[in-house]
């Protein structure tokens, strides 16, 4: 029998990505709430979604430095696929960041009573 370790490795890397995204979103939300700014949800979403920006910048570097692609069709296909992949990554990581920050905010304000 042949075991494929790549799926376990991808699951491990994805788990680390989720944990780091939630932690960064919580820290940024904490700083925003300390500044008495109530507009934390979009900041939490965008802090998670910003990962896709780094991936896209690396994809541009990879295209310029590593690949030997040339021509309009190859370039359009590469950057079209990369843009769609980065958009999906931004939505997933942004949602993970927002949900983690939302759980954090609900947790810290659970016992606050206003009279």
C-alpha positions in Angstrom: 0.0 0.0 0.0 1.1 3.5 -0.8 0.4 6.2 1.7 -0.1 9.8 0.5 1.3 12.2 3.1 0.5 15.3 1.0 -3.1 15.5 2.3 -2.1 15.4 5.9 0.6 18.1 5.2 -1.9 20.3 3.5 -4.3 19.9 6.4 -1.6 20.8 8.8 -0.6 23.9 6.9 -4.2 25.0 6.5 -4.7 24.5 10.3 -1.7 26.7 11.0 -3.1 29.3 8.5 -6.4 29.4 10.3 -4.8 29.7 13.8 -2.5 32.5 12.7 -5.3 34.4 10.9 -7.6 34.2 13.9 -4.8 35.4 16.3 -3.8 38.3 14.1 -7.5 39.4 13.7 -8.0 39.2 17.5 -5.0 41.3 18.2 -6.0 43.9 15.7 -9.5 43.9 17.0 -8.2 44.3 20.5 -6.2 47.4 19.5 -9.2 48.9 17.7 -11.4 48.4 20.7 -8.8 49.9 23.0 -8.9 53.0 20.8 -12.6 53.1 21.4 -13.5 52.5 17.8 -16.6 50.4 17.2 -15.9 49.7 13.6 -13.9 46.5 14.1 -15.8 44.1 11.8 -14.4 45.3 8.5 -10.9 45.7 9.9 -11.1 42.1 11.2 -12.2 40.9 7.8 -9.5 42.8 5.9 -6.8 41.8 8.2 -7.5 38.2 7.4 -8.1 38.9 3.7 -4.8 40.7 3.4 -3.1 37.3 3.1 -4.3 37.1 -0.5 -2.4 40.3 -1.3 0.9 38.7 -0.2 0.1 35.6 -2.3 -0.7 37.7 -5.3 2.6 39.7 -5.0 4.5 36.4 -4.7 2.7 35.1 -7.8 3.8 38.2 -9.7 7.4 37.6 -8.6 7.1 34.0 -9.5 5.8 34.8 -13.0 8.6 37.4 -13.6 11.5 35.5 -12.1 10.8 31.8 -12.4 8.6 31.0 -15.3 9.4 31.2 -19.0 5.9 32.2 -20.0 5.5 34.8 -22.7 2.6 35.8 -24.9 -0.8 37.4 -24.2 -2.8 34.2 -23.7 -0.4 32.6 -21.2 -0.1 35.8 -19.3 -3.8 36.4 -19.2 -4.6 32.8 -18.2 -1.9 32.9 -15.4 -3.0 36.2 -13.9 -6.7 35.4 -14.3 -6.4 32.1 -12.5 -4.1 33.7 -9.8 -6.6 36.6 -9.3 -9.5 34.2 -8.9 -7.5 32.0 -6.5 -6.5 35.0 -4.5 -10.1 36.3 -4.4 -11.2 33.0 -3.0 -8.4 32.9 -0.5 -9.3 36.5 0.6 -12.9 35.5 1.2 -12.0 32.4 3.2 -9.3 34.0 5.3 -11.4 37.2 5.8 -14.3 35.1 7.0 -12.1 33.1 9.3 -10.6 36.4 10.7 -14.0 38.0 11.2 -15.5 35.0 12.9 -12.6 34.7 15.2 -12.7 38.4 16.1 -16.5 38.2 16.5 -16.2 35.3 19.0 -13.5 37.3 20.8 -15.7 40.4 21.1 -18.7 38.4 22.2 -16.6 36.7 24.8 -15.1 39.9 26.3 -18.5 41.7 26.3 -20.6 38.8 27.5 -20.7 39.9 31.2 -20.9 43.7 30.6 -24.1 45.1 32.0 -25.4 48.5 31.2 -27.6 50.2 33.7 
